[in-house]
Amino acid sequence: MLRKIIKKYSYSNEFKLGLADIYKEASRLNQAIELYDTIILEDEKSFKAYLGLGECAHLSNDLVKALRA
């Protein structure tokens, strides 16, 4: 069932945001950052992606990157 959902919705930014948030909460920060970066490339006005990217940078103690996000 989960595989069908992923296959059907994996292209949408909302799906990617949700998955990136799950990665962030699971401390899989590199994977979360990758997804947030992908979303920003596709939609540079995505506030949620910039917020998530900043939170990941903060969690990884990269304060310079956190301030830039």
PDB file of N, CA, C, O and CB in Angstrom:
ATOM      1  N   MET A   1       0.823  -1.193   0.000  1.00  0.00           N
ATOM      2  CA  MET A   1       0.000   0.000   0.000  1.00  0.00           C
ATOM      3  C   MET A   1       0.868   1.258   0.000  1.00  0.00           C
ATOM      4  O   MET A   1       0.638   2.171  -0.793  1.00  0.00           O
ATOM      5  CB  MET A   1      -0.937  -0.003   1.207  1.00  0.00           C
ATOM      6  N   LEU A   2       1.859   1.308   0.881  1.00  0.00           N
ATOM      7  CA  LEU A   2       2.729   2.482   0.955  1.00  0.00           C
ATOM      8  C   LEU A   2       3.478   2.687  -0.353  1.00  0.00           C
ATOM      9  O   LEU A   2       3.662   3.823  -0.790  1.00  0.00           O
ATOM     10  CB  LEU A   2       3.722   2.343   2.114  1.00  0.00           C
ATOM     11  N   ARG A   3       3.900   1.625  -0.968  1.00  0.00           N
ATOM     12  CA  ARG A   3       4.616   1.732  -2.251  1.00  0.00           C
ATOM     13  C   ARG A   3       3.722   2.367  -3.326  1.00  0.00           C
ATOM     14  O   ARG A   3       4.196   3.156  -4.143  1.00  0.00           O
ATOM     15  CB  ARG A   3       5.098   0.332  -2.719  1.00  0.00           C
ATOM     16  N   LYS A   4       2.433   2.020  -3.321  1.00  0.00           N
ATOM     17  CA  LYS A   4       1.503   2.604  -4.287  1.00  0.00           C
ATOM     18  C   LYS A   4       1.352   4.107  -4.063  1.00  0.00           C
ATOM     19  O   LYS A   4       1.316   4.886  -5.015  1.00  0.00           O
ATOM     20  CB  LYS A   4       0.134   1.915  -4.194  1.00  0.00           C
ATOM     21  N   ILE A   5       1.264   4.498  -2.811  1.00  0.00           N
ATOM     22  CA  ILE A   5       1.129   5.922  -2.481  1.00  0.00           C
ATOM     23  C   ILE A   5       2.366   6.680  -2.915  1.00  0.00           C
ATOM     24  O   ILE A   5       2.266   7.753  -3.509  1.00  0.00           O
ATOM     25  CB  ILE A   5       0.888   6.117  -0.973  1.00  0.00           C
ATOM     26  N   ILE A   6       3.533   6.126  -2.619  1.00  0.00           N
ATOM     27  CA  ILE A   6       4.788   6.775  -2.997  1.00  0.00           C
ATOM     28  C   ILE A   6       4.878   6.908  -4.513  1.00  0.00           C
ATOM     29  O   ILE A   6       5.263   7.955  -5.034  1.00  0.00           O
ATOM     30  CB  ILE A   6       5.997   5.983  -2.455  1.00  0.00           C
ATOM     31  N   LYS A   7       4.521   5.847  -5.207  1.00  0.00           N
ATOM     32  CA  LYS A   7       4.589   5.866  -6.671  1.00  0.00           C
ATOM     33  C   LYS A   7       3.633   6.904  -7.252  1.00  0.00           C
ATOM     34  O   LYS A   7       3.959   7.577  -8.230  1.00  0.00           O
ATOM     35  CB  LYS A   7       4.265   4.477  -7.240  1.00  0.00           C
ATOM     36  N   LYS A   8       2.463   7.031  -6.653  1.00  0.00           N
ATOM     37  CA  LYS A   8       1.442   7.937  -7.179  1.00  0.00           C
ATOM     38  C   LYS A   8       1.730   9.404  -6.878  1.00  0.00           C
ATOM     39  O   LYS A   8       1.469  10.260  -7.723  1.00  0.00           O
ATOM     40  CB  LYS A   8       0.099   7.568  -6.615  1.00  0.00           C
ATOM     41  N   TYR A   9       2.261   9.716  -5.700  1.00  0.00           N
ATOM     42  CA  TYR A   9       2.387  11.102  -5.272  1.00  0.00           C
ATOM     43  C   TYR A   9       3.813  11.616  -5.122  1.00  0.00           C
ATOM     44  O   TYR A   9       4.001  12.767  -4.727  1.00  0.00           O
ATOM     45  CB  TYR A   9       1.694  11.268  -3.995  1.00  0.00           C
ATOM     46  N   SER A  10       4.806  10.818  -5.418  1.00  0.00           N
ATOM     47  CA  SER A  10       6.188  11.207  -5.144  1.00  0.00           C
ATOM     48  C   SER A  10       6.643  12.442  -5.923  1.00  0.00           C
ATOM     49  O   SER A  10       7.650  13.054  -5.567  1.00  0.00           O
ATOM     50  CB  SER A  10       7.102  10.059  -5.458  1.00  0.00           C
ATOM     51  N   TYR A  11       5.927  12.813  -6.969  1.00  0.00           N
ATOM     52  CA  TYR A  11       6.316  13.976  -7.757  1.00  0.00           C
ATOM     53  C   TYR A  11       5.861  15.293  -7.135  1.00  0.00           C
ATOM     54  O   TYR A  11       6.400  16.344  -7.483  1.00  0.00           O
ATOM     55  CB  TYR A  11       5.756  13.855  -9.148  1.00  0.00           C
ATOM     56  N   SER A  12       4.890  15.269  -6.230  1.00  0.00           N
ATOM     57  CA  SER A  12       4.341  16.517  -5.694  1.00  0.00           C
ATOM     58  C   SER A  12       5.234  17.092  -4.594  1.00  0.00           C
ATOM     59  O   SER A  12       5.833  16.357  -3.809  1.00  0.00           O
ATOM     60  CB  SER A  12       2.924  16.284  -5.151  1.00  0.00           C
ATOM     61  N   ASN A  13       5.306  18.414  -4.558  1.00  0.00           N
ATOM     62  CA  ASN A  13       6.123  19.070  -3.538  1.00  0.00           C
ATOM     63  C   ASN A  13       5.556  18.865  -2.138  1.00  0.00           C
ATOM     64  O   ASN A  13       6.315  18.806  -1.170  1.00  0.00           O
ATOM     65  CB  ASN A  13       6.237  20.557  -3.835  1.00  0.00           C
ATOM     66  N   GLU A  14       4.242  18.757  -2.015  1.00  0.00           N
ATOM     67  CA  GLU A  14       3.653  18.495  -0.700  1.00  0.00           C
ATOM     68  C   GLU A  14       4.107  17.145  -0.159  1.00  0.00           C
ATOM     69  O   GLU A  14       4.405  17.012   1.028  1.00  0.00           O
ATOM     70  CB  GLU A  14       2.119  18.542  -0.777  1.00  0.00           C
ATOM     71  N   PHE A  15       4.158  16.149  -1.032  1.00  0.00           N
ATOM     72  CA  PHE A  15       4.650  14.833  -0.628  1.00  0.00           C
ATOM     73  C   PHE A  15       6.111  14.936  -0.203  1.00  0.00           C
ATOM     74  O   PHE A  15       6.501  14.407   0.837  1.00  0.00           O
ATOM     75  CB  PHE A  15       4.489  13.807  -1.778  1.00  0.00           C
ATOM     76  N   LYS A  16       6.917  15.623  -1.017  1.00  0.00           N
ATOM     77  CA  LYS A  16       8.341  15.771  -0.705  1.00  0.00           C
ATOM     78  C   LYS A  16       8.534  16.522   0.609  1.00  0.00           C
ATOM     79  O   LYS A  16       9.410  16.172   1.399  1.00  0.00           O
ATOM     80  CB  LYS A  16       9.068  16.505  -1.845  1.00  0.00           C
ATOM     81  N   LEU A  17       7.719  17.556   0.847  1.00  0.00           N
ATOM     82  CA  LEU A  17       7.820  18.287   2.113  1.00  0.00           C
ATOM     83  C   LEU A  17       7.507  17.379   3.293  1.00  0.00           C
ATOM     84  O   LEU A  17       8.203  17.405   4.309  1.00  0.00           O
ATOM     85  CB  LEU A  17       6.874  19.492   2.115  1.00  0.00           C
ATOM     86  N   GLY A  18       6.466  16.585   3.155  1.00  0.00           N
ATOM     87  CA  GLY A  18       6.107  15.662   4.228  1.00  0.00           C
ATOM     88  C   GLY A  18       7.203  14.658   4.503  1.00  0.00           C
ATOM     89  O   GLY A  18       7.529  14.381   5.657  1.00  0.00           O
ATOM     90  N   LEU A  19       7.774  14.111   3.438  1.00  0.00           N
ATOM     91  CA  LEU A  19       8.855  13.140   3.593  1.00  0.00           C
ATOM     92  C   LEU A  19      10.097  13.801   4.201  1.00  0.00           C
ATOM     93  O   LEU A  19      10.757  13.217   5.060  1.00  0.00           O
ATOM     94  CB  LEU A  19       9.200  12.502   2.232  1.00  0.00           C
ATOM     95  N   ALA A  20      10.407  15.007   3.756  1.00  0.00           N
ATOM     96  CA  ALA A  20      11.562  15.730   4.315  1.00  0.00           C
ATOM     97  C   ALA A  20      11.349  15.995   5.805  1.00  0.00           C
ATOM     98  O   ALA A  20      12.286  15.877   6.595  1.00  0.00           O
ATOM     99  CB  ALA A  20      11.790  17.070   3.559  1.00  0.00           C
ATOM    100  N   ASP A  21      10.128  16.350   6.192  1.00  0.00           N
ATOM    101  CA  ASP A  21       9.824  16.578   7.615  1.00  0.00           C
ATOM    102  C   ASP A  21       9.994  15.296   8.426  1.00  0.00           C
ATOM    103  O   ASP A  21      10.492  15.329   9.551  1.00  0.00           O
ATOM    104  CB  ASP A  21       8.389  17.115   7.781  1.00  0.00           C
ATOM    105  N   ILE A  22       9.583  14.177   7.854  1.00  0.00           N
ATOM    106  CA  ILE A  22       9.758  12.880   8.534  1.00  0.00           C
ATOM    107  C   ILE A  22      11.245  12.585   8.704  1.00  0.00           C
ATOM    108  O   ILE A  22      11.680  12.172   9.779  1.00  0.00           O
ATOM    109  CB  ILE A  22       9.065  11.729   7.735  1.00  0.00           C
ATOM    110  N   TYR A  23      12.024  12.798   7.642  1.00  0.00           N
ATOM    111  CA  TYR A  23      13.477  12.599   7.739  1.00  0.00           C
ATOM    112  C   TYR A  23      14.070  13.497   8.817  1.00  0.00           C
ATOM    113  O   TYR A  23      14.906  13.056   9.606  1.00  0.00           O
ATOM    114  CB  TYR A  23      14.158  12.879   6.382  1.00  0.00           C
ATOM    115  N   LYS A  24      13.643  14.744   8.852  1.00  0.00           N
ATOM    116  CA  LYS A  24      14.179  15.690   9.845  1.00  0.00           C
ATOM    117  C   LYS A  24      13.873  15.216  11.259  1.00  0.00           C
ATOM    118  O   LYS A  24      14.751  15.218  12.123  1.00  0.00           O
ATOM    119  CB  LYS A  24      13.595  17.102   9.624  1.00  0.00           C
ATOM    120  N   GLU A  25      12.634  14.811  11.495  1.00  0.00           N
ATOM    121  CA  GLU A  25      12.234  14.338  12.825  1.00  0.00           C
ATOM    122  C   GLU A  25      12.961  13.058  13.222  1.00  0.00           C
ATOM    123  O   GLU A  25      13.153  12.791  14.409  1.00  0.00           O
ATOM    124  CB  GLU A  25      10.729  14.105  12.867  1.00  0.00           C
ATOM    125  N   ALA A  26      13.366  12.265  12.230  1.00  0.00           N
ATOM    126  CA  ALA A  26      14.093  11.018  12.494  1.00  0.00           C
ATOM    127  C   ALA A  26      15.604  11.243  12.528  1.00  0.00           C
ATOM    128  O   ALA A  26      16.378  10.286  12.560  1.00  0.00           O
ATOM    129  CB  ALA A  26      13.747   9.970  11.432  1.00  0.00           C
ATOM    130  N   SER A  27      16.021  12.508  12.521  1.00  0.00           N
ATOM    131  CA  SER A  27      17.441  12.895  12.535  1.00  0.00           C
ATOM    132  C   SER A  27      18.206  12.391  11.319  1.00  0.00           C
ATOM    133  O   SER A  27      19.414  12.168  11.389  1.00  0.00           O
ATOM    134  CB  SER A  27      18.106  12.376  13.790  1.00  0.00           C
ATOM    135  N   ARG A  28      17.516  12.214  10.226  1.00  0.00           N
ATOM    136  CA  ARG A  28      18.159  11.853   8.957  1.00  0.00           C
ATOM    137  C   ARG A  28      18.313  13.157   8.166  1.00  0.00           C
ATOM    138  O   ARG A  28      17.712  13.354   7.110  1.00  0.00           O
ATOM    139  CB  ARG A  28      17.310  10.761   8.142  1.00  0.00           C
ATOM    140  N   LEU A  29      19.149  14.036   8.731  1.00  0.00           N
ATOM    141  CA  LEU A  29      19.227  15.410   8.259  1.00  0.00           C
ATOM    142  C   LEU A  29      19.744  15.544   6.834  1.00  0.00           C
ATOM    143  O   LEU A  29      19.257  16.389   6.083  1.00  0.00           O
ATOM    144  CB  LEU A  29      20.095  16.195   9.170  1.00  0.00           C
ATOM    145  N   ASN A  30      20.721  14.729   6.445  1.00  0.00           N
ATOM    146  CA  ASN A  30      21.240  14.832   5.078  1.00  0.00           C
ATOM    147  C   ASN A  30      20.155  14.530   4.045  1.00  0.00           C
ATOM    148  O   ASN A  30      20.076  15.195   3.013  1.00  0.00           O
ATOM    149  CB  ASN A  30      22.425  13.876   4.886  1.00  0.00           C
ATOM    150  N   GLN A  31      19.331  13.542   4.319  1.00  0.00           N
ATOM    151  CA  GLN A  31      18.250  13.204   3.393  1.00  0.00           C
ATOM    152  C   GLN A  31      17.188  14.304   3.375  1.00  0.00           C
ATOM    153  O   GLN A  31      16.643  14.637   2.322  1.00  0.00           O
ATOM    154  CB  GLN A  31      17.612  11.855   3.780  1.00  0.00           C
ATOM    155  N   ALA A  32      16.908  14.852   4.533  1.00  0.00           N
ATOM    156  CA  ALA A  32      15.936  15.949   4.607  1.00  0.00           C
ATOM    157  C   ALA A  32      16.445  17.160   3.836  1.00  0.00           C
ATOM    158  O   ALA A  32      15.702  17.766   3.064  1.00  0.00           O
ATOM    159  CB  ALA A  32      15.654  16.332   6.076  1.00  0.00           C
ATOM    160  N   ILE A  33      17.703  17.509   4.044  1.00  0.00           N
ATOM    161  CA  ILE A  33      18.294  18.667   3.362  1.00  0.00           C
ATOM    162  C   ILE A  33      18.245  18.479   1.846  1.00  0.00           C
ATOM    163  O   ILE A  33      17.945  19.415   1.105  1.00  0.00           O
ATOM    164  CB  ILE A  33      19.753  18.886   3.826  1.00  0.00           C
ATOM    165  N   GLU A  34      18.540  17.267   1.397  1.00  0.00           N
ATOM    166  CA  GLU A  34      18.483  16.958  -0.035  1.00  0.00           C
ATOM    167  C   GLU A  34      17.094  17.236  -0.613  1.00  0.00           C
ATOM    168  O   GLU A  34      16.961  17.846  -1.674  1.00  0.00           O
ATOM    169  CB  GLU A  34      18.866  15.492  -0.278  1.00  0.00           C
ATOM    170  N   LEU A  35      16.067  16.782   0.099  1.00  0.00           N
ATOM    171  CA  LEU A  35      14.703  16.993  -0.377  1.00  0.00           C
ATOM    172  C   LEU A  35      14.310  18.464  -0.326  1.00  0.00           C
ATOM    173  O   LEU A  35      13.697  18.975  -1.263  1.00  0.00           O
ATOM    174  CB  LEU A  35      13.726  16.168   0.447  1.00  0.00           C
ATOM    175  N   TYR A  36      14.660  19.149   0.763  1.00  0.00           N
ATOM    176  CA  TYR A  36      14.340  20.577   0.845  1.00  0.00           C
ATOM    177  C   TYR A  36      15.019  21.343  -0.290  1.00  0.00           C
ATOM    178  O   TYR A  36      14.407  22.225  -0.892  1.00  0.00           O
ATOM    179  CB  TYR A  36      14.773  21.153   2.213  1.00  0.00           C
ATOM    180  N   ASP A  37      16.268  21.017  -0.584  1.00  0.00           N
ATOM    181  CA  ASP A  37      16.978  21.661  -1.699  1.00  0.00           C
ATOM    182  C   ASP A  37      16.275  21.393  -3.029  1.00  0.00           C
ATOM    183  O   ASP A  37      16.148  22.295  -3.857  1.00  0.00           O
ATOM    184  CB  ASP A  37      18.435  21.163  -1.766  1.00  0.00           C
ATOM    185  N   THR A  38      15.821  20.165  -3.234  1.00  0.00           N
ATOM    186  CA  THR A  38      15.106  19.812  -4.465  1.00  0.00           C
ATOM    187  C   THR A  38      13.830  20.630  -4.596  1.00  0.00           C
ATOM    188  O   THR A  38      13.514  21.135  -5.674  1.00  0.00           O
ATOM    189  CB  THR A  38      14.775  18.308  -4.490  1.00  0.00           C
ATOM    190  N   ILE A  39      13.105  20.758  -3.503  1.00  0.00           N
ATOM    191  CA  ILE A  39      11.854  21.525  -3.518  1.00  0.00           C
ATOM    192  C   ILE A  39      12.126  22.990  -3.843  1.00  0.00           C
ATOM    193  O   ILE A  39      11.398  23.601  -4.625  1.00  0.00           O
ATOM    194  CB  ILE A  39      11.129  21.407  -2.160  1.00  0.00           C
ATOM    195  N   ILE A  40      13.168  23.549  -3.248  1.00  0.00           N
ATOM    196  CA  ILE A  40      13.506  24.954  -3.493  1.00  0.00           C
ATOM    197  C   ILE A  40      13.900  25.171  -4.951  1.00  0.00           C
ATOM    198  O   ILE A  40      13.577  26.208  -5.530  1.00  0.00           O
ATOM    199  CB  ILE A  40      14.649  25.403  -2.564  1.00  0.00           C
ATOM    200  N   LEU A  41      14.590  24.210  -5.546  1.00  0.00           N
ATOM    201  CA  LEU A  41      14.930  24.323  -6.968  1.00  0.00           C
ATOM    202  C   LEU A  41      13.673  24.342  -7.841  1.00  0.00           C
ATOM    203  O   LEU A  41      13.629  25.027  -8.862  1.00  0.00           O
ATOM    204  CB  LEU A  41      15.844  23.162  -7.390  1.00  0.00           C
ATOM    205  N   GLU A  42      12.661  23.590  -7.433  1.00  0.00           N
ATOM    206  CA  GLU A  42      11.417  23.520  -8.196  1.00  0.00           C
ATOM    207  C   GLU A  42      10.475  24.685  -7.884  1.00  0.00           C
ATOM    208  O   GLU A  42       9.701  25.108  -8.743  1.00  0.00           O
ATOM    209  CB  GLU A  42      10.714  22.206  -7.915  1.00  0.00           C
ATOM    210  N   ASP A  43      10.543  25.199  -6.657  1.00  0.00           N
ATOM    211  CA  ASP A  43       9.654  26.283  -6.228  1.00  0.00           C
ATOM    212  C   ASP A  43      10.407  27.182  -5.256  1.00  0.00           C
ATOM    213  O   ASP A  43      10.408  26.950  -4.047  1.00  0.00           O
ATOM    214  CB  ASP A  43       8.353  25.722  -5.568  1.00  0.00           C
ATOM    215  N   GLU A  44      11.041  28.200  -5.798  1.00  0.00           N
ATOM    216  CA  GLU A  44      11.903  29.050  -4.951  1.00  0.00           C
ATOM    217  C   GLU A  44      11.124  29.885  -3.940  1.00  0.00           C
ATOM    218  O   GLU A  44      11.731  30.550  -3.100  1.00  0.00           O
ATOM    219  CB  GLU A  44      12.724  29.974  -5.823  1.00  0.00           C
ATOM    220  N   LYS A  45       9.811  29.866  -4.000  1.00  0.00           N
ATOM    221  CA  LYS A  45       8.982  30.600  -3.043  1.00  0.00           C
ATOM    222  C   LYS A  45       8.425  29.700  -1.935  1.00  0.00           C
ATOM    223  O   LYS A  45       7.559  30.126  -1.171  1.00  0.00           O
ATOM    224  CB  LYS A  45       7.836  31.280  -3.771  1.00  0.00           C
ATOM    225  N   SER A  46       8.911  28.472  -1.845  1.00  0.00           N
ATOM    226  CA  SER A  46       8.401  27.526  -0.860  1.00  0.00           C
ATOM    227  C   SER A  46       8.928  27.860   0.535  1.00  0.00           C
ATOM    228  O   SER A  46      10.028  27.461   0.917  1.00  0.00           O
ATOM    229  CB  SER A  46       8.787  26.092  -1.246  1.00  0.00           C
ATOM    230  N   PHE A  47       8.118  28.596   1.275  1.00  0.00           N
ATOM    231  CA  PHE A  47       8.485  28.991   2.632  1.00  0.00           C
ATOM    232  C   PHE A  47       8.769  27.775   3.506  1.00  0.00           C
ATOM    233  O   PHE A  47       9.715  27.772   4.294  1.00  0.00           O
ATOM    234  CB  PHE A  47       7.377  29.834   3.256  1.00  0.00           C
ATOM    235  N   LYS A  48       7.939  26.738   3.360  1.00  0.00           N
ATOM    236  CA  LYS A  48       8.094  25.546   4.195  1.00  0.00           C
ATOM    237  C   LYS A  48       9.433  24.850   3.934  1.00  0.00           C
ATOM    238  O   LYS A  48      10.051  24.321   4.858  1.00  0.00           O
ATOM    239  CB  LYS A  48       6.939  24.571   3.943  1.00  0.00           C
ATOM    240  N   ALA A  49       9.873  24.851   2.686  1.00  0.00           N
ATOM    241  CA  ALA A  49      11.158  24.216   2.366  1.00  0.00           C
ATOM    242  C   ALA A  49      12.306  25.009   2.975  1.00  0.00           C
ATOM    243  O   ALA A  49      13.237  24.425   3.529  1.00  0.00           O
ATOM    244  CB  ALA A  49      11.345  24.096   0.838  1.00  0.00           C
ATOM    245  N   TYR A  50      12.251  26.334   2.877  1.00  0.00           N
ATOM    246  CA  TYR A  50      13.298  27.158   3.483  1.00  0.00           C
ATOM    247  C   TYR A  50      13.307  27.009   5.003  1.00  0.00           C
ATOM    248  O   TYR A  50      14.369  26.951   5.623  1.00  0.00           O
ATOM    249  CB  TYR A  50      13.106  28.631   3.101  1.00  0.00           C
ATOM    250  N   LEU A  51      12.126  26.949   5.591  1.00  0.00           N
ATOM    251  CA  LEU A  51      12.029  26.766   7.039  1.00  0.00           C
ATOM    252  C   LEU A  51      12.628  25.424   7.453  1.00  0.00           C
ATOM    253  O   LEU A  51      13.407  25.355   8.404  1.00  0.00           O
ATOM    254  CB  LEU A  51      10.562  26.859   7.498  1.00  0.00           C
ATOM    255  N   GLY A  52      12.265  24.365   6.741  1.00  0.00           N
ATOM    256  CA  GLY A  52      12.802  23.040   7.043  1.00  0.00           C
ATOM    257  C   GLY A  52      14.304  22.984   6.866  1.00  0.00           C
ATOM    258  O   GLY A  52      15.009  22.368   7.665  1.00  0.00           O
ATOM    259  N   LEU A  53      14.797  23.631   5.815  1.00  0.00           N
ATOM    260  CA  LEU A  53      16.237  23.674   5.571  1.00  0.00           C
ATOM    261  C   LEU A  53      16.957  24.397   6.713  1.00  0.00           C
ATOM    262  O   LEU A  53      18.007  23.954   7.177  1.00  0.00           O
ATOM    263  CB  LEU A  53      16.534  24.367   4.225  1.00  0.00           C
ATOM    264  N   GLY A  54      16.386  25.500   7.151  1.00  0.00           N
ATOM    265  CA  GLY A  54      16.971  26.232   8.284  1.00  0.00           C
ATOM    266  C   GLY A  54      16.954  25.423   9.567  1.00  0.00           C
ATOM    267  O   GLY A  54      17.914  25.453  10.336  1.00  0.00           O
ATOM    268  N   GLU A  55      15.873  24.704   9.801  1.00  0.00           N
ATOM    269  CA  GLU A  55      15.788  23.861  11.000  1.00  0.00           C
ATOM    270  C   GLU A  55      16.823  22.752  10.958  1.00  0.00           C
ATOM    271  O   GLU A  55      17.431  22.432  11.979  1.00  0.00           O
ATOM    272  CB  GLU A  55      14.384  23.260  11.141  1.00  0.00           C
ATOM    273  N   CYS A  56      17.031  22.161   9.786  1.00  0.00           N
ATOM    274  CA  CYS A  56      18.052  21.110   9.648  1.00  0.00           C
ATOM    275  C   CYS A  56      19.441  21.680   9.915  1.00  0.00           C
ATOM    276  O   CYS A  56      20.253  21.061  10.601  1.00  0.00           O
ATOM    277  CB  CYS A  56      17.999  20.476   8.236  1.00  0.00           C
ATOM    278  N   ALA A  57      19.703  22.847   9.375  1.00  0.00           N
ATOM    279  CA  ALA A  57      21.005  23.482   9.596  1.00  0.00           C
ATOM    280  C   ALA A  57      21.203  23.767  11.081  1.00  0.00           C
ATOM    281  O   ALA A  57      22.292  23.562  11.618  1.00  0.00           O
ATOM    282  CB  ALA A  57      21.125  24.791   8.776  1.00  0.00           C
ATOM    283  N   HIS A  58      20.157  24.236  11.737  1.00  0.00           N
ATOM    284  CA  HIS A  58      20.241  24.508  13.179  1.00  0.00           C
ATOM    285  C   HIS A  58      20.490  23.208  13.962  1.00  0.00           C
ATOM    286  O   HIS A  58      21.329  23.170  14.863  1.00  0.00           O
ATOM    287  CB  HIS A  58      18.938  25.193  13.676  1.00  0.00           C
ATOM    288  N   LEU A  59      19.759  22.159  13.612  1.00  0.00           N
ATOM    289  CA  LEU A  59      19.925  20.877  14.305  1.00  0.00           C
ATOM    290  C   LEU A  59      21.318  20.281  14.110  1.00  0.00           C
ATOM    291  O   LEU A  59      21.821  19.557  14.969  1.00  0.00           O
ATOM    292  CB  LEU A  59      18.881  19.891  13.821  1.00  0.00           C
ATOM    293  N   SER A  60      21.930  20.594  12.975  1.00  0.00           N
ATOM    294  CA  SER A  60      23.283  20.076  12.721  1.00  0.00           C
ATOM    295  C   SER A  60      24.358  21.061  13.159  1.00  0.00           C
ATOM    296  O   SER A  60      25.535  20.906  12.834  1.00  0.00           O
ATOM    297  CB  SER A  60      23.456  19.754  11.238  1.00  0.00           C
ATOM    298  N   ASN A  61      23.926  22.091  13.912  1.00  0.00           N
ATOM    299  CA  ASN A  61      24.831  23.113  14.471  1.00  0.00           C
ATOM    300  C   ASN A  61      25.578  23.891  13.397  1.00  0.00           C
ATOM    301  O   ASN A  61      26.690  24.360  13.640  1.00  0.00           O
ATOM    302  CB  ASN A  61      25.833  22.465  15.404  1.00  0.00           C
ATOM    303  N   ASP A  62      24.992  24.033  12.225  1.00  0.00           N
ATOM    304  CA  ASP A  62      25.573  24.845  11.161  1.00  0.00           C
ATOM    305  C   ASP A  62      24.838  26.187  11.184  1.00  0.00           C
ATOM    306  O   ASP A  62      23.936  26.430  10.381  1.00  0.00           O
ATOM    307  CB  ASP A  62      25.458  24.132   9.743  1.00  0.00           C
ATOM    308  N   LEU A  63      25.239  27.050  12.115  1.00  0.00           N
ATOM    309  CA  LEU A  63      24.515  28.287  12.338  1.00  0.00           C
ATOM    310  C   LEU A  63      24.592  29.254  11.167  1.00  0.00           C
ATOM    311  O   LEU A  63      23.644  30.002  10.925  1.00  0.00           O
ATOM    312  CB  LEU A  63      25.033  28.951  13.561  1.00  0.00           C
ATOM    313  N   VAL A  64      25.704  29.255  10.434  1.00  0.00           N
ATOM    314  CA  VAL A  64      25.830  30.137   9.279  1.00  0.00           C
ATOM    315  C   VAL A  64      24.804  29.731   8.232  1.00  0.00           C
ATOM    316  O   VAL A  64      24.102  30.585   7.690  1.00  0.00           O
ATOM    317  CB  VAL A  64      27.268  30.091   8.691  1.00  0.00           C
ATOM    318  N   LYS A  65      24.709  28.455   7.944  1.00  0.00           N
ATOM    319  CA  LYS A  65      23.737  27.973   6.962  1.00  0.00           C
ATOM    320  C   LYS A  65      22.319  28.179   7.463  1.00  0.00           C
ATOM    321  O   LYS A  65      21.421  28.473   6.674  1.00  0.00           O
ATOM    322  CB  LYS A  65      23.973  26.493   6.649  1.00  0.00           C
ATOM    323  N   ALA A  66      22.107  28.029   8.756  1.00  0.00           N
ATOM    324  CA  ALA A  66      20.768  28.228   9.338  1.00  0.00           C
ATOM    325  C   ALA A  66      20.313  29.666   9.138  1.00  0.00           C
ATOM    326  O   ALA A  66      19.147  29.909   8.829  1.00  0.00           O
ATOM    327  CB  ALA A  66      20.764  27.875  10.847  1.00  0.00           C
ATOM    328  N   LEU A  67      21.212  30.609   9.307  1.00  0.00           N
ATOM    329  CA  LEU A  67      20.863  32.018   9.125  1.00  0.00           C
ATOM    330  C   LEU A  67      20.615  32.356   7.672  1.00  0.00           C
ATOM    331  O   LEU A  67      19.792  33.222   7.375  1.00  0.00           O
ATOM    332  CB  LEU A  67      21.955  32.904   9.673  1.00  0.00           C
ATOM    333  N   ARG A  68      21.303  31.699   6.763  1.00  0.00           N
ATOM    334  CA  ARG A  68      21.117  31.944   5.321  1.00  0.00           C
ATOM    335  C   ARG A  68      19.795  31.386   4.827  1.00  0.00           C
ATOM    336  O   ARG A  68      19.196  31.937   3.904  1.00  0.00           O
ATOM    337  CB  ARG A  68      22.265  31.327   4.520  1.00  0.00           C
ATOM    338  N   ALA A  69      19.330  30.291   5.436  1.00  0.00           N
ATOM    339  CA  ALA A  69      18.071  29.677   4.996  1.00  0.00           C
ATOM    340  C   ALA A  69      16.942  30.559   5.436  1.00  0.00           C
ATOM    341  O   ALA A  69      15.779  30.248   5.178  1.00  0.00           O
ATOM    342  CB  ALA A  69      17.897  28.238   5.559  1.00  0.00           C
TER     343      ALA A  69
END
